[in-house]
Amino acid sequence: MLCSIYKSSKKEGMYLYVNKKDDFSQVPDTLLEMFGKPIFVMVIKIEQRKLASVDVEKVKESLKLEGFFLQLPPPPVNLLERHKELKAKQK
């Protein structure tokens, strides 16, 4: 199964996977509006890949059922909480 991957022009770390290059017909308009202009990244053969940030099986299932998959960026690190944890470990 081939899929095309696009990065968001509005949100860093957000990616959109679609079945066919430049075919966003299955993607809801509201999602595309939030995503911004899709910037083409690559075409991959998904069966033979391990993806860094997302489960391949979830991507394949979403592509089959919905025609797209949206990869969200990881949540930001709370530096204050991290600092507190490090301080607590030092005591």
C-alpha positions, 0 to 999 in steps of 0.5 A: 500500500502506497501513501503520500505524506504531507506536513502542515503549513500551520502546525509544526509536527502535524502530518497528513497521510493520504492514499493518493498523491494530491488527493484530499477528497476524503479529508474534511474541509474543516481539517484541511482549513486547520491543517493549512496548505499541505506541503508534500514530503514523500510517498512511502510503501507503508507495509515495509516501513516502521514509522517513527512517531505513529503505529503503522497499523493505525495508519493503515486502518485509518487509510482503509476506513477513512481515506486519510490519517492525521498525525498530531505533534507530541504534546509540549514538555512541561519544563517546570514539572520536569525541573521539579522532578529533577529537584526532587530526585536530587534531595 
